[in-house]
């Protein structure tokens, strides 16, 4: 016997768009903006695949880019607390 085919309207797999979005926001704020951007992109990709809202992914990317810019400004002015220990 063969396995039944999934219907054409339902994508296969697990929706992890919320997981990627939350990870992108948290990691983008705490340590690594580049990983936050990657997780935000993954959130947007999964949200579009499963027909959900991609807002969480966009927030993760925005927060991560803002974190990168702020850290760059603090480093350029010599006020980065992590480098001045």
ABEGO torsion letter per residue (X at the ends): XBBBBBBAABBBEBBAAAAAAAAAAAAAAAABAAAAAAAAAAAAAAAAAAGBBAAAAAAAAAAAAAAAAAAAAAAAAGABAAAAX
